Amino acid sequence: MGAIRAVFASIRQQRDLLYLVLGLSLFFLGVLPFLVYEVDGQGMLAVADSVVRSHSIMVPERLGVPGRDGAYYAQWYPLLSFALIPAVALGALASALFHLPAHYVECTFALAFNAAVSTGTAGVIFHLSRSLGSSRLMAFTSAVSYTFGTIAIVYARSLFAEPLLALITVSTIAVALNPKGLSWRSAALLGVLAALAALAKPSGALVGVSVAVYLALTNRERLLAAGPVLGTIVGLILYGFYNYARFSSFSDPGYAPGVSLLNLPAGVSGLLLSPGRGLLWYSPVTVLAILALRGGALELRRGAALVGLVFLGYLVISASVPYWDGGLAWGPRYLLPALPGLFALIAVAATRHTRILVTLTLLGAVVNFPTLISLYQRYEYEEYWSGGRADQHWLIARAPIVGVWGSMARTLVDANKTDVREIVRNSGTPNDPFLPPSEVRSFRLVPIWWWMLPLFGIPRWLGLVAGLGLVTLSAVVLARAMLLAKSMDAEPAGSPVYT
């Protein structure tokens, strides 16, 4: 009975966090997409589908490159490919039971997994913010700000490796900054997380290295730094075996990374400041990170140092590649894994700037809103079609945050003229790359689940009502969580604070 009481007491102490997770889950359920456009996501989803259906990692020719025995393999990363296997298996089962299009059902289940990953990231931000000394209200506000005020909301509805890497990165930081101190068990957990980070994406290897440097410089038991170092090594070795299984080479991932420090000036300025990809344009609330790091330097010296080190590592690695803009991306996709740690610091440092935090969050939500209605890739495709993409990064008039509004309007016009039954009949077949954007199948749909309801004879307006109902319920739950966090702050019992 004592153990049961302890469990219920623990749940009661974290009920604002539970409301946060529930509220975000309801929102993502209301706007859940049903298609994966990005080639990265299609490739990793194809690996999971191949494992489920044929117990192989081979993919269709259009989604891979030639590898072992002349078969085709996806170029992308192993962790998300294999993490999607349960979601794809459930999607395949659901499509068979209910006679639904397998392609769209599997995409929906995979994207639901990615949304759950993003929701989990917000939960870890809340936890890390609390361990750094923030109030529950500021921890909640910062987690919501990350979810709705940054590019995180866009990539929660896409299928890239970055959201999963973001969850692993902030979880690693949270373990390393445990206010109760570290043990060998914690070091082992850091090793596991470091291995997962390296398997999520090669740039994730810097997570274990950064934590190891942090532990070596700040912890009395410097041998604890061996945990993340060994984990990173194990992760890279496993990645090498994955490469060997695909391309008969431990070091060949199927593409040439092409890292060069000569790319740094263009990459750093572009990732931070350019209207086409800059962090401060697409996630304006991150400007408060400057205050966070400055305040952290005085109050949270070690925590700010680790978060800053991780952010700097991602910035340098991302800016060092010639394709630092991420290709067909929305904002600085490569920097997404570095953002959750910054928001934990913002929760502490922005206590006196809550109005600015809320205002910048709302601004970021407006900037990213069109991507809920229209695939952002449509504008990129339109720019390629018109030959104007070369001017996109630094000309505000051609930046996606400006052009996407017109693209959204064109999507709505095309979607209202499109029979979804025709789209489904051609599902799983590639688009003709020479078609104008208005004729590309994916661009002629509103990428939310209820848009496809006419397939089942259900009026679309009923789905719209259901979707809006879920979003409204999400707002109610999140408002309840905010009030609850505020009232819990007023309770006399405190919580551990990082010093």
Residue, then its C-alpha position, 0 to 999 in steps of 0.5 A: m500500500g505504501a508503494i501505491r501511495a508513493v506512486f499516486a503522490s508522485i503523479r499528483q506532484q507532476r500533474d501539470l506535466l501530465y496536462l502538458v503532455l495531454g494538451l500537446s498530444l490532443f493538438f497534434l492529433g487534431v492536425l495530424p498529417f497523412l502523407v510524407y513528402e520529404v525524401d529523407g522520411q520516405g527513405m527511412l519509412a521505406v526501410a521500416d516497411s521493408v523490415v515489416r513486410s519482407h524482413s529486409i532493409m532494401v528499398p525501392e529504386r527511387l528511394g535508394v542508391p545501389g549497394r550490396d549485391g546490386a540492390y537499392y538501400a536508403q542513404w539515411y540514418p538507422l535509428l529512426s528507420f528502426a524506431l518506426i517499425p512498430a508504427v509501420a507494423l500497426g499501420a499495415l495491420a490497420s490498413a488490412l483490417f479496415h481496407l484502407p490505403a496502406h501507403y497513407v495509413e503507414c505514413t499517418f502512423a509514422l507521423a503520429f510517432n514523430a508527433a509523440v517524440s516532439t511531445g516527449t521533448a516538451g516534457v523533458i524541457f519542462h523537467l530540465s527547466r525545473s532541475l535548473g531552478s525555474s518555476r513550474l509556470m516558467a517551465f510550462t511556458s518554455a515547453v509550450s513556447y518551444t512547441f508552438g513558437t519555433i520550427a519544432i511545430v513544423y518538423a513534428r509534422s514531417l518525418f526527419a531525423e532531427p526531432l528524435l535527435a532533439l529528444i535524445t539531446v535534451s534527455t542527455i543534457a537532463v541526465a548530465l545536469n541531474p541536481k542530485g549528482l551523477s553515479w555510475r548508473s547515470a554514466a551508463l545511461l549517458g552512454v546509452l543516450a550517446a550511442l542513440a544520438a550517434l545512430a540518430k544522425p552522425s552529427g549526434a556524435l557531438v552530444g556524447v563528446s560534449v557531455a564527456v568534456y563537461l563531466a571531465l571539467t566539472n565533475r570530481e569523478r572524471l572517470l564518469a566521462a567514460g560513459p558518454v565516450l564509450g557510448t559514442i564509440v559504440g554508436l558509431i561502430l553500430y552505424g558502421f555495421y549498418n553501412y556495411a550491410r548496405f554498401s559493403s563499407f563501414s565508412d560509406p553511408g551512401y552519400a558524401p558529407g563534404v564537411s569543410l570549415l571554409n563553409l563556416p562564414a556562409g553557414v553560420s550567418g545563414l543559419l542564424l540570420s538569413p531570411g531564408r533559413g535564419l533561426l531568428w526569423y523562423s524561431p524568433v523566441t530564441v533571441l531570449a537565449i542570449l539573455a538565458l546564456r548571459g544570465g546562466a553565466l552568472e547563476l547556472r554556470r555549468g548548466a549554461a556551459l553544457v547547453g551552450l557547448v552543445f548548441l555551438g557544436y551543432l552550429v559548427i557542424s551544420a554550418s560546415v557542410p556545403y548544403w547547410d540550408g538543409g535542402l528543401a527545408w523550413g528554417p534551420r532544420y539542422l539546428l533543431p536538436a540544439l533548441p530544447g536545451l536553450f529553452a530550458l535556460i530561457a525558462v530560468a532567465a526569462t522570468r522577468h521577460t514573460r511578456i516578451l517570451v509570450t509575444l515572440t512565441l505568438l510571432g513564431a506561431v504566426v510565421n510557422f502557421p501556413t505549414l499546417i495548411s500547405l506543405y512548405q515544400r510547395y513554395e520551394y518547388e515553385e522557386y525551383w520551377s521559376g529559377g528564383r531559388a538562388d536569391q532565396h536566402w538573403l532576399i526577404a521578398r523571396a524568403p519562404i516565410v513570405g512566399v509560403w502565404g501565397s503558396m498556402a492560398r494556391t494549395l487551398v484553391d487546388a485542393n478544393k478542385t481535387d478528387v482525393r479518390e484520384i490521388v489515392r489510386n496513384s498512391g505510392t507512385p512517384n510524381d513526375p519531376f517536370l510537372p508544374p507545382s499545381e499538378v504535383r499530387s502532394f501539393r493538391l491536398v491539405p495535409i491534415w487527416w480529415w481532408m481525406l474523409p470523402l474517401f469513406g463517404i464522410p463529409r469533410w466538414l465533420g472532420l473539420v469540426a472534429g479537428l477544431g474540437l481537438v485543437t480547442l480541447s488542447a487549448v483548454v487542457l493547456a490553459r488548465a495546466m498553466l493555472l495548475a502550474k501557477s498554483m503549484d508554485a504557490e504551494p510551500a513544498g519546493s522541488p530540487v534546484y540545480t546549483 
